[in-house]
Amino acid sequence: MRASRFGFELEEDFHELPPESFLYNRSGPWPQPAANHPLGEMPGVLHVPFSETLSWWQKVGSRYFRDLFMYTPIALFKAFSQNGLKELDDEKFAEIFYHTCYAKYLTAELTASMKHLFREYIKPECKYYIVDFFAMSVLKPIEGQNCEKSITLFEVCDGKINPVAINLRDYVIDKSDGDLWMLAKFVAIQGASTHINVAEHPKLHFPMDAINAITKTAVPKDHVLFQLIYPHLEITLMLNYQVLNNPTSLLANKWWMIYSPFPATSETLHDLMVVGYRGIKGNPSYNKYVYPMNGPRKIHSDFGTFHDQYYKAYYDFAKNVLDEIPKNDKYTTRWANYIHQLMPSFPNGEDIWKDDNLAKAVGVLLWDLTLGHAVDHKTYSEIPAYWNPMRLRVSSPEYKDPNFKFDLTKAVSVVDQTKWLMANRLFYQAWNIANLVDVEYEFNLPILKKHVESFKKEMKEIEKTLPTRNYMPVDEIPVSIQY
């Protein structure tokens, strides 16, 4: 009781833990407005503790330097051997959008304008999805590159998904348009590749920095909330700082960066990131980011079903562990209030205790930091470079031209593809430092240790009964965002 130290009675007595009860003696990292777009991007952590910086360099940064020197000649050889792009048939094109992280772009809501645009292709007995990359229009291409917006119509009939039409400029093309149809598919792929890197995948990374820093700084080390979340926070603050703020980050996209594959200027890439967070009014393909309290976003494919299957295990685990925290616990209440101030869609200190909000908030956090993030990387990195260009040196004709010829060997240069292969090696491939199945929590209560065992067992059981392909084996799920 601190009141006795004053020699008089306070209006309200209070208990306060000493600084050493907290990870960084109550002086740890804290989120602040983003350096690039303070009002457009999510709050970030610009002052990462030295111990975390050192750990990142030892476990991640050193690998970057190794591969930068050792893998560059290999990437050059692969890019030269591929000799541009390879023909992409409709079946493979549909598979890429249905069975990778690109499935996030399958939008079931067709606006009136979309229905009108594709009116000649829509049949009442079939189901349709739109893949809209309108925001490519915010990008300013670097010299020699093209960044085009596109809208693709996918048809689902008899359980099979197929592309039926693509809108380029002010005209619509289909399979009968020969080389122009082939180019349109690569324009759509370029939109997907650029969007997943800049507008969509960042939603799994950067909003979590606020939770990461606040948990480390404001929650005592022996608190159940801290003990549950902390093992999933390793490496991430410094990793995200490097991506957003390091002048040699791939987002800087300097000409000499052999590992930066983007087709546009750095400034407009950050503009696209803002679009990803803020959304486009009236466009259901671009929704404003809100903290996913109800679990992973709805994805209209097996890729989404895969995530839905596993999310229940994360929620159950969080619910079982967090039930040990007394309702209205002051540290949890304060933790929620701090986060809510920076991320209004996160429950505040009052709402966090309503219904199952605490379990929902933490359950989806654990899913995001482990499986949600990692499967994006794995499925993206496994798409061959010759089908997944981020740069394109061929533009669509101003008018629909039945005589248009598309030379796949000239669509990308050796340098373009080398940059993609290097980025894939350094940043996109899954390089696990620690795995979820090996995580150890510093729980003191025996019942909590049993909950850990039950969680790992449930994850394994889900894997055995998956109704979809296994996009990432449980043994390969990382414990935190490590790449």
N, C-alpha and C positions, 0 to 999 in steps of 0.2 A: 504494500500500500504506500504510494508516494506521498499521500496527504500528510502523513506524520512528519515528513522532512521539512515542511513549511512552518511548523509550530502553530498552525491554526487549521481549522476545518474548512475544506473546500465545499462549494455548493454541490459538487458531484465528485466523489472519490473515483480514482481510476487506477488500473493496473497497467504497467508498461514493462515489456520485456527489454533486457539489455541489448545493446547493439550486436553482441556476438551470437545472439539467437537467430540472426538473419545471415543469409549467404554472404553478402557484401557489407556487413555491419550497417545496414540501412543506407548505404551510400552507393548502391548498385546502379545498373543502367536504367534509363527511363526513356520512354518514347517522346518524340517531339515532331513538329511538322516536317514533312518530307522536304529535302533540300531542292529537288527539281521542280515539283509542283506542290507547294504547301497546302493548297486548297483542293487539289485534284487527286493526288496520290494518298495512300494510307500513311499514318504516322510511322516514322522509322526510328531506329536507334543509331545515333550518330557517334556515340561515345561508348564503344565496346570495351569491357574490362580487359586489361592486359592478359590475364590468364586465359581468357577465351580467344583472344587474338593469337596468342602463342600456340594454343591447342589447334586452332584452325590451320596455321602454317605447317605444323608438324604432320597433321593428318590429311589435309586437303591441298594446301598451297604447294607443298613439295611435289605432289603428284602432278600438278599443273606444269611446273617447271621441267620435270622429268619428261613428260609427254610432249611438251612444246618443242623440245630439242630432238627427242628420239622418234616421235611419231610423225613429224612434219614430212620427212621424205617418203614415208609409207603412204600418207594421205595423198601426196602429190602423185605418186605412182598409181594409186587406185583411181584418182580423178582422171589421169591421162588414159588409163586403160578403159575406163567406162565410155570415154569419147562422147560426152554429152548425156542426154536423157535417153531412156528406152521407152518403146511403145507401151502405153498404159491402156489395157482393155477395160471395158465397162465393168466387168465382174470384179477385177482387182481394184478399180476405182471405188466401187461400192463397198468392197470389203474394208478398204482403208478407212472409209468414213463410218463404218458400222462396228469395226472391231479394234479401234484404237481410241486414243484420247480425242480424236477428231469427232467422235460420236457426240461430244458435247454440243456440237453445232447443229445437230438435227432438231429443227424447230417444228413442232406439230401444229402450231397456230399459224394459219395462213390468213393474212390480212386481205381485205377486199382488193387492194391494189395487186397483191401477189396472185390472187385468183384470176384477176383480169389479165395480168401479164402472161400467165400460163394457161389461159382459158382453152386453148386448142389441144392441150395435153391431159387435162384432168377428166378422169372417168369416175362416175358415181360409185362404182363397185370397188374402187381401190382407195387405199390410204396414202397420204402424201406428207412428205417432210420438205422443208425449205432449209437450205444452207446459204446464209446471207453474209457476204463479206463487204458490205457497203462501206465500212470504215477504212478500207484500204485507201479511200479517197483523201484521208487526212495525211497520208505519207507523202513526203517529197523524195522522189527517187534520187539516188546518187548517180553519177555519170555512167551512162551505158545500161542502166537498169530500167525496168518498167514495174509499176505497181498499179494493178487494175482491180477495180471492184467487180464482183460477180455475184450472181444468184443462181443456185442449182436447185432443180426440182427432182426429188427422189420419189419413186413410186414403190409402194409395197402391195404386191398382189400374190396370193397363194403362198404367203410366208417368205417371199423373196424380195429383196430390195434392189432396185435398179435406177440409175440416172436416166431421165427421159428428156430433159431440156436444160439449157444453161443460158442465162441472160448475160450478154456482154454489151457494154455501151448502151445503145438504144434498140438492139435487136436480140432476138431469141434464136438459138440454134439447137439442132438435135443430131442424132446419129447419122442422118442422111447428109450432113454437111462436111463429111470427109476430114481433111486436115484441120479445118477450123474447129471441128468438134474435139479433136485431139488437143489442140492448143487450149481450148476452153477448159478442159479437164485439168491441165497443168496450171492455168490461171487460178482455178478453184483451189488446187492443192497449195499453191503459193500463198493464197489468202489464209488457208487453214494453218499452214506452217508458221506464218508470221503472227497470226492471231494467237495461236496457242502459246507462243513464246512471250509475246508482249502484252496481250490483252486478257487472256484467260488463265493460263497457269500461274501468273503472279498472284491471283486471288487465293491460291493455296499457300503461298510463301509469306507475303509481306503484311497482310492483316494480323498474322499471328505474332509479329514482333512485339506488339503492344502487350499481349498476354504473356509472352516469354519474359520480357523485361520486368513487368509488374510482379509476376509470380516470384522472380528471383529476388526482387528488392523489398517487397512489401509483405510477403508471407513467411512466417517463421519456418526454420528448417525442420522442426519436429512436428509441423502441422500436417495432417493427412492430405490436405489439398496440395501442399508443396511436394510431399513425398510421392504423390501419384503423378504429378505433371513433370517434375524436374528431370527424370531420366529421358524424357522426350524432347528436351530443349538443347541438347548438345550440338555444338558447331553452328547452329542456325543463325544466330545474331551476326556473327562475323561473315558468314556466307552471304547473307542478304545485304549486308553493308557493302561487300565487295562488288556485288552485282549492280547495286544502285548508285554507288558513290565513288568507286575507284576510277580514276581517269583512264585506266587501262582495261576497264570492264568491256566485255563484248558489246554492251549497249552503247559504248562510245563510238563504235563502228568506224574507227580510223582506217584509212586505206591500207596501212602497213600491218594491221592486225590479221594475221593469217588464221586466227580462230574466230573472227567475227563475220558471220554469214549474211547479215541483214542487207536488204536492198535499198534502204532509205536512210535519211540523215538521223543522227542521234536525237535531235530536238523533236522531230516528228514521231519517232518511235515512242518517246515519252508521252507525246500527245495521244497516241493510240492506247497507251497504258491507262491514261485518264479516261478515255472512252470506255475501256473495259470495266473500270470501277464505277463510273457514273451512269453508264447506259445511254441509249438514244431514245428520246421520247417518241412513243408511238411505234417503236420497232421491237417486236417480241424476241428478236434474235440478239438484242443488246439490252439486257436487264441490269439495273443498278445493283451493285454488290450489297448484300445484307448478310450478316452473320448467319450461317445455316443451322439455326436452332433445331430444325426438324430432320436433320440428317443430310446426307449427300443430295445434291440437286437432282431433279428428275432428268434422266438421260434415256432417250428412246432407242435403246439397243441392248444387246447382251452385255455390253460394257457397263451400262448402268445397272443392270440386274446383278452383275458380279459385285458391285459396290454395296448394293442394298442387302445382299446376303450377309456380308461381313459386318456391316454397321451395327446390326443388332448385338453382336458380341461385344463391341466397344461400348455401346450404351449399357448393356447389362453389367459390364465390369465397372464402369464409372458409377452406376447406380448403387451397386453393392458396396463399393468402397466408400463413397461419399455419404451413405446413410449413417456412417459412424460420426459424422460431424453434427454437433447439436444445431438445431434450427436457430437462425439469427446469430450464429457465430460471428463475432465482430471482425475477425480477420478475413473471412470469406465475404462478408458484407462490404468491407472496405475494398477488397480486391475487385469485386464486381463494379463498385462505384467508380473506381479508378479507370477500369477498362471502358465502361459505358461513356465516360467523358470524352474518350478518344474515338470510340466506335459506338455510336448511338444505337445501332441495331443489336448490341449485346445487352442482356438484361442488367438493370441497375441493382443496387444493393437491396432494394425491396422486392423487385420482381424475381430475383434469382431464387427466392425461397418459395415462389408460387409453383404449384403442381410439381413437375419433375424438371424444372428449368436448369437446376444445377447439374443434374446428370446429363441432360441434353447438351448443355453448353460444353461440358468437359468431354463427354463421349465423342462428339463430333470433332473436337479439338484433337483428341488422340487419333481418331481415324485420319484426319487431315494430315497430321505430322508424320504419319507412318504410311499406311496403305494408299490413301487418296493421292498424296504427292508422288509416291514412288511409281505407281502404275502409269501415271502420265508419262514419266520419263522412260519407263521400260517400253511401252507400246510405241512411243514416238521414235525412240532411238533405233528400233528394229525395222522401221520403214526404210528401204534402200534409198540411198542418195539419188539414184537415177529416176526415182518416182516421187521424190519429196523435195523438190527445189525450193529454196527460199528466195533465190534470185532468178529472174527471167530476163533475157536480152531480146526477146521477140514480143512485139505488141500485137494486139488484135487489129484488124483493118478498121478504118473509120466507118466503113459501110460493109454490110454483109456481102462477102465476095465469094461466089461459088468456085472461083479459080484459085483461091488462096492456097499456098503451099507452105508447109511447116517442116523445116529441117531440124530434126531432133538434135543433130550434132552441133548446131549453132545456137541452140536455145540457152545454153549455159557455157561458160568458159571453164578451163581447167582450174583457174584460180577460184572461181565461184564455188565449184564443187570441193576443192581442197579446203576452203574455209568452212564449208558445212561439215565435212568429214572431221576436221579438227575440233569444231564446236561440239560435234557429237561425241568425240572421244573425251574431251575435257569436261564438258558440262551436262550432256544429255544422258549418256549411259549411266546405269546404276552402279555406283562404286560404294558399296556398303562398308561402313566403319564398325558398326555394331548392329545386331539384328534384334528384332522384336522378341523372338522366342528365347533370347538369352538375357533379356532385361531383368535386372534385380532392383527391387524397390526397397527403400529403407524403412519398411513398415515395422512397427513394434508389436502391434496386436496380432496374435496368431490367426484370428479370423480373416484378417486382411491378406495374409500370406496364402490362405486357402482360396481366397477370391482370385489371386494371381494364377494359381494352378488351374482353377476352373476356367479362367479366361483363355489361357493357352490351349487347354483341352478343347474348348468350344471352337476356337479358330481352326484347329485340326479337324474337328468333326465337320465343320462347314465345308472345308476343302474336299472332303471325301464325297460330299453329296451335292456339289455344285451343279446347277442346271445349265451352266454355260461353260465355255472354255475357261481354263485356268490362266488368267492374264498375269498372275504373279504367285508362285508358290509361297505358302506361309513361311517357310524357312528362309525365304529371300526378302521378306519385308523388313526394311530398316527400322530402327527404333526412333529415328528422328529425321528431320530434313538435313541430309548430308551432301547433297549435290543439286 
